[in-house]
Amino acid sequence: MVHRVVNLPEPDTESAGSMSGDAGIEFRSDVTVELVRASAQDADVVFAARVSTAGEASVEDVDSDAERSTGLIRYLMRERHGSPFEHNSMTFFVQAPIFVWREHMRHRIASYNEESGRYRELRPVFYVPDSSRAIVQAGKPGAYEFHPGSAEQYALIDSAVRESCTVAYREYQRMLEAGIAREVARMVLPVTIYSSAYVTMNARSLMNFLSLRKKSDDSTYPSYPQREIEMVAEAYEDHFARLMPITYEAFVASGRVAP
């Protein structure tokens, strides 16, 4: 078993957003993804696969050297024998806007525990895209392309988001102060507000997520994810590549098709 704890650097406040002068509201243009713990290594794939031919003797391979079994991992990936990639676990702590969570939770192959607006007062942290985010949509459904906007368009997005979120949070606070239940008061809040959750998945589930939520020229089946959930996928992929490098390389070599 492998247990690792990794903390990512704190977000750069200058690039992530700034504090507004109203009610301490914070605006960010990033996401947080931290690997909390992991029992995940390439050897997990090897011993799980070998039980099909070695039976009880495969237990001896639990701590085997996966480097000697690179060919087996590549074969399993190429032939899409997926179950050996499920015998591992990665748990992430993620902070992202609610509209990102609505997309993330369509992946029903992960376990989630999210903070609750019924039981705690939600923090005034909201997402606003910065000028690096392409905002002009072109193309047909399912294959959209996005292009940079004009300075005027970015200014409009920034002012509209900040103003609407500030008003919404002020009204949220006003209802709480009037004794209205948190689960009712939260109804006024926009989907740009950040929520946090623990996400646990195995390598097979993660590869499925990456195949759909990360745009790559190496993909057999091109995907066109919304940029904000792709930011989460990029962070997941960095951790995956470090924890299970042989499996990750086989995934990329297979055209990023999940087994």
WOURCOR-V156336 format. One record per residue. OMEGA is omega in whole degrees, -180 to 180 (NA if undefined). D_FIRST is the distance of its C-alpha to the first C-alpha in Angstrom with 1 decimal. Layout:
BEGIN
OMEGA/D_FIRST, OMEGA/D_FIRST
END
This chain:
BEGIN
180/0.0, 179/3.8, 179/6.7, 173/10.1, -178/13.5, 176/16.4, 177/20.0, 177/22.6, 176/26.1, 180/28.5, 175/30.9, -174/34.1, 180/36.7, -179/39.4, -175/37.8, -179/36.0, -178/39.2, 179/41.6, 175/42.7, -178/45.8, -176/48.5, 173/48.4, 179/46.2, -178/43.6, -180/42.4, 176/39.8, -179/39.7, 175/36.8, -179/36.4, 172/32.6, 176/29.3, 175/26.3, 179/22.8, 172/20.0, -177/16.2, 177/15.2, -179/11.4, 165/9.0, -171/5.8, 175/7.9, -177/8.9, -180/11.7, 177/10.1, 179/8.9, -175/12.7, -176/13.7, 179/12.3, -179/13.3, -173/16.7, 178/17.5, -178/17.6, -180/20.9, -176/22.5, -180/20.6, -177/20.1, 180/18.4, -178/18.3, 179/15.6, 179/13.0, -178/13.7, -176/12.5, -180/8.8, -176/8.5, 179/11.8, -177/13.6, 179/14.1, 180/17.2, -176/18.9, -180/18.3, -180/19.7, 179/22.6, 179/20.6, 179/19.0, 178/22.4, -180/24.0, -180/21.8, -177/22.6, -177/26.2, 176/26.8, 170/25.0, -165/22.7, -170/20.6, 177/18.4, -180/15.7, -178/15.1, -172/14.3, -180/10.9, -177/9.1, 175/10.2, 178/12.2, -179/14.4, 167/17.6, -173/20.6, 170/23.7, -177/27.4, 177/29.9, -178/33.4, 180/33.8, 174/35.2, 179/32.0, 180/30.1, 175/32.6, -177/31.6, -174/27.8, 168/27.9, 176/29.7, -174/26.2, 179/25.5, 175/22.1, 176/20.3, -176/20.1, 164/22.4, -173/23.6, 175/26.6, -174/28.9, 175/32.0, 175/35.6, -170/36.8, 178/35.2, 175/35.3, -176/37.8, -178/36.6, -178/36.7, 179/39.3, -174/37.1, 180/38.3, 170/37.7, -178/40.5, 176/40.1, -173/41.3, 176/43.5, -177/40.7, 176/40.1, -170/42.3, -179/44.4, -174/47.1, 177/46.2, 178/47.7, -176/47.3, 179/46.9, -180/44.5, 179/41.1, -179/41.7, 168/42.7, 180/43.0, -176/43.3, 178/45.4, 178/46.1, 178/48.7, 178/51.7, 180/51.8, 179/53.7, 178/51.0, 179/48.2, 180/50.5, 178/51.2, -176/47.5, -177/46.8, -178/49.8, -179/49.4, -178/45.8, -178/46.4, -176/49.5, 179/48.2, 179/45.0, 179/47.0, -178/49.4, -178/46.8, 177/44.9, 179/48.2, 175/49.1, 178/45.8, -179/46.4, 178/50.0, 178/48.9, -180/46.4, 178/49.2, 177/51.5, 179/49.2, -177/47.8, -180/44.4, -177/41.5, 176/40.8, -177/44.3, -177/44.7, -177/41.6, -177/43.5, -173/45.4, -178/42.4, -179/41.8, 175/38.7, 180/38.4, -179/37.0, 172/33.4, -179/30.8, -179/27.2, 167/24.3, 179/20.6, 179/19.5, 179/16.3, 175/16.0, -174/14.1, 180/15.2, 178/18.0, -179/19.4, 179/19.2, 175/21.1, 178/23.7, -178/24.1, -179/24.6, -177/27.0, -171/29.2, 177/28.9, 178/29.1, -179/32.3, 178/32.1, -179/34.7, -175/32.3, 174/31.8, 179/33.3, -175/34.1, 178/35.1, -177/34.0, -175/36.0, 170/33.9, -172/35.3, -174/34.7, 177/33.0, 174/30.2, 177/29.9, 176/29.2, -179/26.1, 179/25.1, 179/25.6, 175/23.2, -176/20.5, 178/21.2, 179/20.9, 180/17.3, -179/16.4, 180/18.2, -177/16.3, -174/12.7, -172/13.6, -179/16.9, 177/17.7, 180/17.2, 180/19.2, 177/21.9, 178/22.3, 179/22.7, -179/25.4, -179/27.0, -179/27.3, 178/29.4, 174/26.8, -179/27.0, -179/24.0, NA/23.2
END
